Every structure is written in structure tokens, then in C-alpha cells.
Amino acid sequence: MYVTRNRFSFTRATPSTGGRAKTNFLPVTQSKQWSRLFFLATVLAFCLVYAPDAAAASNFTFAAFGDVRGDGANTPATPIVATPIMEAFATAMHADGVELAIVNGDMILGQTDPTYTNMNTYIPMTAQFATYTNTMTNFTGRGISIYPVRGNHEIASNCSTEPSPVEAWMANIGQYLPQNGPPGEEGMTYSFIHNNALFLCVDQYGGTNSTEANPYPLVNQAWVEQQLKTNTQKHVFVIGHTSCFQSMLPCLSSNVSARTAFWECMSTNGVHMYFCGHDHYYLRSTASISNSSPMQQVVVGACTEALIFWPGYYPELGRNGVNLQTEAYFGLEPYRAFYRLLSSTTNVVVTGLTSQGFLNWTNYGVPEDMIVERNIDLNLPNWGACLRRPAPKNGHPIKITNLQATYGYVLVVVNGSQVHCYYKTSHDLKTWEIADEFSYVVP
């Protein structure tokens, strides 16, 4: 079960060192009494020496984001990499104590052919990757490790006068990543362990066989299964570029059987969250297929200059055994978006409508769980949930301000068996607030 929790803080245990206990041999007449004391002392010494190490190894913080590309001709107003946004992210994540960040793809614009309508100047892909890697020194210079996967823009080059997209990726990024992926996907698909967690970073574009004409996205299912079924870590986090369930752009559901195998493998092997992007907004959904255990699909693509909005429905809902429930959505809305706040038990509107893209509700004495519904056109009956919240408390407002560009990343705090997630947003890249939060516990 996923629950919303209040904000919390914890003190990270500091690893300590200690020596081995020295065994003293005692006369037989004293051995029984002293053996008990020695046993208790040994247990106490073990706890003092090793407990901090164990606690430290189970507590850490990471961030998830993606789609950091720009959408223009590499001018200050239209960069090929969202450098100002990334600089602000790095500052905020450093303040949050982030140790590593996973980036779900689309780091550069790609499309290096000069006939591409959004680019007025030819920019080689290698130069775009250089811009990206230079930008990410804002993170690494603050001690934050970066683990990316490729998106469709990293394979989007139809220019024959420069290195292939794979060659450009490997020269600039892939060679520095773990090389434990399946054959042909080394440096693109990979896994790593951090503290008590396994991270799977899955390439969806065929590794060295990448071309835009191939029927991707797909994942290497055999490798994923091998990684998950042999895992011994407490937590597992999986990262890919496109979602498993379509909300806007085509994704893994283009191949239903392969997607279903991937999702069910995750849900039956200890995965609780799948991070992805491709769609340039934040959309968290509880999803399951037939009788599989529900998981969170977290689309976190609101990191770009090219934000979009979600129409409010899932094309696959109710088909192929798919069950989906929207938990939270934040994107750049059209001017005509409307919102209303409902009680989840009585389904009664408890506040009025607003076409301003702004709803701020703290507590009107209604104890039920609340749902914010959204409609992009009042002439249509299509109201759909875009945010769900437990019964609110004073000082814990529901706030929607989607007419402004809202950038954000997911902050994940692992505390032993508990995982606490926060979607942190900013309009001005200076002031940050928590727009969505949820938690779960791993048995």
C-alpha cells in the first residue's frame, strides 16, 4: 500500500570502526559466570561497532528526473540542453543531500540534420553531448553521481557525415557507465548497487543496433529477468525512457506482450516503482495488469524547456487487463483547464471551479479523502482525476498552479525498509515546494 506521509527528518548514521574483541581464558570455576558476562559484552560491543555501519548502509537519498533537452537552435533562449534548469536542479539536490541521480533519457536535442525545423544551425551530436556532460558537472562537482539511460533523442540523427549516435554516446557517456549489460548493450543497459538497493537502467533502443527505423522501444527481457531473479538487495528501482502505459506519446505498450512481460517481471520481483519520462510532465499512476501486484509508474519529464500537457486519459485503460489510477499530475496546462475538488466518499464538490489553473485548499472540515478533478473543456463531460490526497490536515494544502511552467524532480529518501518519495517543483527555479508525496515499506 502506498500512503502519503508528513515530512520527516532523520540523522544519517556515521560509519565507525573498531577492533576485534580479545578472548580471555579463565579458570574453570569462573568460566560459567564470566562466559555469560563475556557473551553480553560481546553482543554490546558488536552493536556499538557495527550497528552504525549497518544503519548508514541502509539510509540514502537519490533523485530521478529526465528529458533535460532543449528545443531550439542552441541560443540562450532556446538551448539544446536545459542548462539553466539543470544548474538549479543541482543546487536544490545538493541541499537535499542527494547522493546520486538517475536520468531517464533525452539529454540532448539530437536531430542534427540541418533540415530539422527547430534547428537553424548544424550542431554535431558529439558537440551536443559535450554540452550535456559539461552541464552535468554542476552535479558531479557537488558529489552527486549521474546515471543516465538513452532516450529517443540520443538515437535521433540522420546525418551521415559524423559518428553514429551509438559511437557518439559511447565516446562521451557510455564508456564511463557500468559495462555489465547484455551483449551489444554494454554502456547502455546496466545495473549497479548503492547501499541496500539495486538500480536497473534499461536501454529501450536496441543497443548497438539503434536506428530510428527499428520497432523500438523494447527492453532486453532476458537480462532484466536474470538481474531481478538473482537480486539480494532490499530495494529495487528500475529506470527506462518511455512509460509502460501510454498517457501521451507512444511507449513500451506499442508491443503489448513484451510490455506485459516486462511489467509482470518487475511486479513479481520486488519492484515498487518504475521511473520513466518521454512525456514532458509529471504523472504518477498506480498500475497493474490483470492480477499482478500494483506498482507506481512515475513519469518525471518536467525538466525541459519544452513542457506539454496531458489530455487526461489513458488509451489502454480497461484493455489488455490494464488497471490504472492517477495519483498526481502536474504539467503545463492550456488556458482553458478547469479544476474542482471532490470528496472521494460522497463525490460532492466542496469548492467551486476555477479556470485560473489555481486551487489552494487547506481544510474545510471535510474528513474524507479528497480528489482534484480536471477538465480541459467545460463543454465536454470529461472530468478526470489529476490528484488524490488523504484527508487533509491544517497546513497541508492542495495546490494546483499549472498555468505556469513548473519544473520538478523526484526526491527519494530510503530509510531502512521505508521509502519516502517527494515531487519537488519550482516555477522560478529558486523556491521549491513539495507538490506530491507518497511512501511505502518493503517487508
Summary of the structure (lengths in Angstrom):
residues: 443
radius of gyration: 24.3
end to end distance: 11.5
largest distance: 93.2
contacts: 1448
relative contact order: 0.12
helix: 23%
strand: 26%
